[in-house]
Amino acid sequence: MRIGIVCPYSLDAPGGVQVHVTDLAARLIGQGHEVSVLAPADDDTPVPDFVEATGRSLAVRYNGSVARLAFGPVTARRVHGWLEDGDFEVLHIHEPLVPSVGLIALWQAEVPVVATFHTANDRSRAMQVAYPMLRPTLERITARIAVSEEARRTVVEHMGGDAIVIPNGVELDLFRDAERRPAWVGTPDRPTLAFLGRTDEPRKGLGVLLAALPSIVAAVPGVRILVAGRGDLTQAREVATRYPGVLELLGEVTEVDKAALLRSVDLYIAPQTGGESFGIVLVEAMAAGAGVVASNLSAFRRVLQEGRAGTLFEVGDGESLARAVVAALADPDRVDTVRTSASAWCRQYGWDVVVAQILDVYQLAAGEAEKVVAR
């Protein structure tokens, strides 16, 4: 098939949607399909050969975070040219209602459109007000995908209709086969924990982990906590000075380093406080063999099989997190049992499974003369 895929968020900064889009495109190309990806990216940003960059983007606060989006007349002309040159059989737009290249592509599309919704939000008054204006745009979508039940709920509550749930894909082998780094490998006396995420984005939960740190150190004096991710580290540095040798700030890491980190540590800590529709890094940690301790968000509960593939604690509660970590470190046999369960459970998120499901939706959309919603 000739497939066009649109990513609304800039490839200048890493993110789950960007990784999902580029990995999906690479997998489809590997199966013999003709694929082109349209996404914002600066001219000097290295991108894969199959990506058509729309140029510079603007930082905009969106869904509790900062997203880099592209819009305006110049972007609209580039979108139009890409659609004309691509002559696609199906157009796959991610987050089509984000004010970026995806929404512009949806307005201009003359071929069947598959839309993937990644975001999970509680019912929003702003969305309720905007829905009458968005309805004609939504009617251009032939088939809808949601990456989780939480994202599907958001689609149903905000937009009506329904969506088929197909999770984000994960390169499982990248994490299963990653080389352990001796500097990050824990020992019984010096176990290692890892945090990954934007360090200055409150909903990613670093503050919750820092609040839990005194209780964790009191129970496990030799513990080491490795913090990786972009953002301001002022608060973390202040805590690190009070606990020398405990908190290690790695800064931003590559995908290869991330895989090595998850492969090396005893536990991965996911203390997010909200705004999560899936939790792809939990799957990556499970594939790498790390024990997972995660906040009790509904999306995380589903990914962790209601606690059978990891340990859950109360959202935003540092003491609950500390108790969960201490209990996990004190019972390595149970963690090993959970790891075995998690390794089997996460196979459903492998790209071979996910791509086959997405292709089914493409074929449905391309074969339908009338606008339908995939169920």
C-alpha positions as CSV (number, residue, x, y, z in Angstrom):
1,M,0.0,0.0,0.0
2,R,1.0,3.6,-0.4
3,I,0.7,5.0,3.1
4,G,1.1,8.6,4.4
5,I,1.6,9.0,8.2
6,V,1.4,12.3,9.9
7,C,3.0,13.1,13.3
8,P,1.8,16.4,14.9
9,Y,4.7,16.7,17.3
10,S,8.2,17.9,16.3
11,L,11.0,15.3,15.8
12,D,13.3,17.9,17.4
13,A,12.4,16.5,20.8
14,P,11.9,12.9,21.8
15,G,8.4,11.7,22.7
16,G,6.3,8.6,22.7
17,V,4.1,9.6,19.7
18,Q,7.2,10.5,17.6
19,V,8.9,7.1,18.4
20,H,5.7,5.2,17.7
21,V,5.2,6.9,14.3
22,T,8.8,6.4,13.1
23,D,8.9,2.8,14.3
24,L,5.6,2.1,12.6
25,A,6.8,3.5,9.3
26,A,10.1,1.5,9.5
27,R,8.1,-1.7,10.1
28,L,5.7,-1.0,7.3
29,I,8.6,-0.3,4.9
30,G,10.2,-3.5,6.0
31,Q,7.1,-5.3,4.9
32,G,7.2,-3.8,1.4
33,H,4.8,-0.9,1.7
34,E,5.5,2.6,0.4
35,V,5.5,4.9,3.4
36,S,6.1,8.6,3.9
37,V,6.0,10.4,7.2
38,L,5.1,14.1,7.6
39,A,6.3,15.8,10.8
40,P,7.6,19.1,12.1
41,A,11.4,19.2,12.3
42,D,14.1,21.9,12.0
43,D,16.2,21.7,8.8
44,D,19.3,20.6,10.8
45,T,17.5,17.9,12.7
46,P,18.5,14.4,11.5
47,V,15.5,12.4,10.4
48,P,15.0,9.1,8.6
49,D,14.9,9.1,4.8
50,F,11.2,8.4,4.9
51,V,10.4,11.6,6.8
52,E,9.3,14.8,5.1
53,A,10.0,17.7,7.5
54,T,7.7,20.7,7.6
55,G,10.3,23.0,9.2
56,R,10.4,24.9,12.5
57,S,7.8,24.4,15.2
58,L,6.5,26.4,18.2
59,A,6.5,25.3,21.8
60,V,2.9,25.2,23.1
61,R,1.5,24.0,26.4
62,Y,-0.7,21.1,25.7
63,N,-2.2,18.3,27.8
64,G,-0.1,19.2,30.9
65,S,3.1,19.2,28.9
66,V,4.9,21.3,26.3
67,A,4.5,20.2,22.7
68,R,6.3,21.5,19.7
69,L,3.7,22.1,16.9
70,A,3.7,23.5,13.4
71,F,0.8,25.5,11.8
72,G,0.2,28.5,9.6
73,P,0.0,29.2,5.9
74,V,3.6,28.0,5.0
75,T,3.0,24.7,6.8
76,A,-0.4,24.3,5.1
77,R,1.3,24.7,1.7
78,R,3.9,22.1,2.6
79,V,1.2,19.7,3.8
80,H,-0.7,20.2,0.5
81,G,2.4,19.5,-1.6
82,W,3.2,16.3,0.4
83,L,-0.4,15.0,-0.1
84,E,-0.2,15.7,-3.8
85,D,3.1,14.1,-4.3
86,G,2.3,11.1,-2.2
87,D,-0.8,9.9,-4.0
88,F,-1.6,7.8,-0.9
89,E,-4.1,5.0,-0.7
90,V,-4.7,5.7,3.0
91,L,-3.6,8.6,5.3
92,H,-2.8,7.8,9.0
93,I,-3.0,10.8,11.2
94,H,-1.9,10.7,14.8
95,E,-3.7,13.0,17.3
96,P,-5.7,14.6,14.4
97,L,-7.3,17.3,16.6
98,V,-4.0,18.7,17.9
99,P,-3.5,22.1,16.2
100,S,-0.6,21.1,14.1
101,V,0.2,19.4,10.7
102,G,-2.2,16.5,11.4
103,L,-5.3,18.8,11.7
104,I,-4.2,20.6,8.5
105,A,-3.8,17.2,6.7
106,L,-7.2,16.1,7.8
107,W,-8.8,19.3,6.4
108,Q,-7.1,18.7,3.1
109,A,-7.3,14.9,2.8
110,E,-9.1,13.4,-0.2
111,V,-8.3,9.7,0.6
112,P,-9.5,7.5,3.5
113,V,-8.2,8.7,6.8
114,V,-7.3,6.5,9.8
115,A,-6.8,8.5,13.0
116,T,-5.0,7.3,16.1
117,F,-5.8,9.0,19.4
118,H,-3.0,8.8,22.1
119,T,-4.3,11.2,24.7
120,A,-6.4,10.3,27.8
121,N,-8.2,13.2,29.4
122,D,-11.1,13.6,31.9
123,R,-14.2,15.2,30.4
124,S,-13.2,18.7,29.4
125,R,-15.5,21.6,29.3
126,A,-13.3,23.2,26.6
127,M,-13.8,20.0,24.4
128,Q,-17.5,20.1,25.0
129,V,-17.6,23.7,23.8
130,A,-15.4,23.0,20.8
131,Y,-17.1,19.8,19.7
132,P,-19.8,21.4,17.5
133,M,-17.0,23.2,15.5
134,L,-14.9,20.0,15.3
135,R,-17.7,17.7,14.2
136,P,-17.4,18.4,10.5
137,T,-13.7,17.7,10.8
138,L,-14.3,14.4,12.7
139,E,-16.6,13.3,9.9
140,R,-13.6,13.2,7.6
141,I,-12.1,10.3,9.6
142,T,-12.9,6.9,8.2
143,A,-11.6,4.7,11.0
144,R,-10.4,5.4,14.6
145,I,-7.7,3.8,16.7
146,A,-7.1,4.4,20.4
147,V,-3.8,3.3,22.0
148,S,-5.5,2.2,25.2
149,E,-8.9,1.9,26.9
150,E,-8.3,5.2,28.5
151,A,-7.7,6.9,25.2
152,R,-10.8,5.2,23.8
153,R,-12.8,6.5,26.7
154,T,-11.6,10.0,25.9
155,V,-12.7,9.6,22.3
156,V,-16.2,8.3,23.3
157,E,-16.8,10.9,25.9
158,H,-15.5,13.9,24.0
159,M,-16.4,13.0,20.4
160,G,-19.0,10.3,20.4
161,G,-18.7,7.2,18.3
162,D,-16.0,4.6,19.1
163,A,-12.5,3.4,18.3
164,I,-10.7,0.1,18.1
165,V,-7.9,-0.3,20.7
166,I,-4.5,-1.1,19.3
167,P,-1.6,-0.4,21.7
168,N,1.6,1.3,21.0
169,G,4.2,-1.0,19.6
170,V,7.5,-1.7,21.3
171,E,10.8,-3.0,19.9
172,L,10.9,-5.7,22.4
173,D,14.2,-7.2,21.2
174,L,16.0,-3.9,21.7
175,F,15.3,-4.1,25.4
176,R,15.6,-7.9,25.8
177,D,19.0,-8.0,24.1
178,A,20.5,-4.7,25.5
179,E,23.9,-5.0,27.1
180,R,24.0,-4.4,30.9
181,R,26.2,-1.5,32.0
182,P,28.4,-2.5,35.0
183,A,28.1,1.0,36.4
184,W,24.3,0.7,36.6
185,V,24.0,-2.9,37.7
186,G,22.8,-3.3,41.3
187,T,24.0,-5.7,44.0
188,P,22.2,-7.1,47.1
189,D,23.9,-4.4,49.2
190,R,23.6,-1.6,46.5
191,P,20.4,-2.2,44.6
192,T,19.7,0.3,41.7
193,L,16.4,2.0,40.8
194,A,15.7,4.0,37.6
195,F,13.5,6.9,36.8
196,L,12.9,8.0,33.2
197,G,11.1,11.2,32.2
198,R,11.0,14.9,32.0
199,T,12.5,16.0,35.3
200,D,10.7,19.4,35.4
201,E,7.2,18.1,34.3
202,P,5.2,17.6,37.6
203,R,2.9,14.9,36.2
204,K,6.0,12.7,35.4
205,G,6.3,12.3,39.2
206,L,10.0,12.9,40.0
207,G,8.8,15.0,43.0
208,V,6.9,12.0,44.3
209,L,10.0,9.9,44.0
210,L,12.1,12.5,45.8
211,A,9.5,12.6,48.6
212,A,9.8,8.9,49.0
213,L,13.6,8.9,49.0
214,P,14.2,9.5,52.8
215,S,12.1,6.5,53.7
216,I,13.7,4.3,51.0
217,V,17.2,5.3,52.2
218,A,16.3,4.6,55.9
219,A,15.2,1.1,55.0
220,V,17.8,0.4,52.3
221,P,20.9,2.5,53.1
222,G,22.9,1.3,50.1
223,V,20.2,2.1,47.5
224,R,21.2,4.0,44.3
225,I,18.6,5.9,42.3
226,L,19.5,6.8,38.6
227,V,17.5,9.7,37.2
228,A,17.4,10.1,33.4
229,G,15.6,12.7,31.3
230,R,15.5,16.2,30.1
231,G,14.6,19.2,32.2
232,D,15.6,21.4,35.1
233,L,17.4,19.4,37.9
234,T,17.6,22.1,40.6
235,Q,15.3,20.3,43.0
236,A,17.0,16.9,42.4
237,R,20.5,18.4,42.9
238,E,19.4,19.9,46.2
239,V,18.2,16.5,47.3
240,A,21.3,14.8,46.0
241,T,23.6,17.0,48.2
242,R,21.7,15.7,51.3
243,Y,22.0,12.1,50.2
244,P,25.5,11.7,48.7
245,G,26.0,8.6,46.6
246,V,22.2,7.9,46.4
247,L,20.8,10.1,43.7
248,E,22.7,9.9,40.4
249,L,21.6,12.4,37.7
250,L,22.2,11.1,34.2
251,G,20.5,13.8,32.1
252,E,19.0,13.0,28.8
253,V,19.9,9.5,27.4
254,T,19.7,7.9,24.0
255,E,17.3,5.0,23.2
256,V,20.3,2.6,23.3
257,D,21.3,4.0,26.7
258,K,17.7,3.8,27.9
259,A,17.5,0.1,27.0
260,A,20.9,-0.5,28.7
261,L,19.6,1.3,31.8
262,L,16.4,-0.7,32.0
263,R,18.3,-3.9,31.4
264,S,20.8,-3.1,34.2
265,V,18.7,-1.9,37.2
266,D,16.7,-3.9,39.7
267,L,13.6,-1.8,39.6
268,Y,12.1,0.8,37.3
269,I,10.0,3.4,39.1
270,A,7.0,5.1,37.3
271,P,5.6,7.7,39.7
272,Q,3.5,9.6,37.2
273,T,0.5,11.4,38.6
274,G,-1.8,11.7,35.6
275,G,-2.3,12.4,31.9
276,E,-1.1,8.9,30.9
277,S,-3.0,7.0,28.3
278,F,-0.8,4.0,28.0
279,G,2.7,3.8,29.6
280,I,5.0,2.5,26.9
281,V,8.1,2.7,29.1
282,L,6.5,0.2,31.5
283,V,6.4,-2.3,28.6
284,E,10.0,-1.4,27.7
285,A,11.1,-2.0,31.3
286,M,9.2,-5.4,31.4
287,A,10.9,-6.4,28.2
288,A,14.3,-5.5,29.6
289,G,13.7,-7.6,32.7
290,A,13.4,-4.8,35.3
291,G,10.9,-5.1,38.1
292,V,8.3,-2.3,37.7
293,V,6.9,-0.2,40.5
294,A,4.2,2.2,39.2
295,S,1.5,4.5,40.4
296,N,-2.0,3.1,40.5
297,L,-3.2,5.0,37.3
298,S,-5.8,3.1,35.4
299,A,-3.6,3.0,32.3
300,F,-0.7,1.6,34.3
301,R,-3.0,-1.0,35.9
302,R,-4.0,-2.3,32.5
303,V,-0.4,-2.5,31.3
304,L,0.7,-4.2,34.5
305,Q,-2.1,-6.7,34.4
306,E,-3.7,-5.3,37.5
307,G,-0.5,-5.8,39.5
308,R,0.4,-9.3,38.2
309,A,3.2,-7.9,36.0
310,G,4.4,-5.2,38.5
311,T,3.9,-3.5,41.8
312,L,1.4,-0.6,42.2
313,F,1.3,2.2,44.8
314,E,-1.1,5.1,45.5
315,V,-0.9,7.9,43.0
316,G,1.1,10.9,44.3
317,D,1.9,9.3,47.7
318,G,5.6,9.2,48.4
319,E,5.2,7.0,51.5
320,S,3.2,4.5,49.5
321,L,5.9,4.5,46.8
322,A,8.6,4.0,49.5
323,R,6.7,1.0,51.0
324,A,6.3,-0.6,47.6
325,V,10.0,-0.2,46.7
326,V,11.2,-1.5,50.1
327,A,8.8,-4.5,49.9
328,A,10.0,-5.3,46.4
329,L,13.7,-5.1,47.3
330,A,13.0,-7.3,50.4
331,D,11.4,-10.1,48.3
332,P,13.5,-10.8,45.2
333,D,11.9,-14.1,44.7
334,R,8.5,-12.5,44.2
335,V,10.0,-9.9,41.9
336,D,11.5,-12.7,39.8
337,T,8.1,-14.4,39.6
338,V,6.5,-11.1,38.5
339,R,9.3,-10.6,35.9
340,T,8.5,-14.0,34.4
341,S,4.9,-13.1,34.1
342,A,5.7,-9.7,32.7
343,S,8.0,-11.1,30.0
344,A,5.1,-13.2,28.6
345,W,2.5,-10.5,29.1
346,C,4.4,-7.8,27.1
347,R,4.6,-9.9,23.9
348,Q,1.2,-8.5,22.9
349,Y,2.9,-5.1,22.5
350,G,5.5,-6.3,20.1
351,W,5.6,-4.6,16.7
352,D,4.8,-7.8,14.7
353,V,1.5,-8.0,16.5
354,V,0.7,-4.3,16.4
355,V,1.5,-3.8,12.7
356,A,-0.7,-6.6,11.7
357,Q,-3.6,-5.0,13.6
358,I,-3.0,-1.6,12.1
359,L,-2.8,-3.0,8.6
360,D,-6.2,-4.6,9.1
361,V,-7.6,-1.1,9.9
362,Y,-5.9,0.3,6.8
363,Q,-7.4,-2.3,4.6
364,L,-10.8,-1.7,6.2
365,A,-10.6,2.0,5.6
366,A,-9.3,1.8,2.0
367,G,-12.0,-0.7,1.1
368,E,-14.9,1.3,2.5
369,A,-16.7,3.8,0.2
370,E,-18.7,5.3,3.1
371,K,-17.3,6.9,6.3
372,V,-17.3,4.4,9.1
373,V,-15.9,4.0,12.6
374,A,-13.9,0.8,13.2
375,R,-15.3,-1.2,16.0
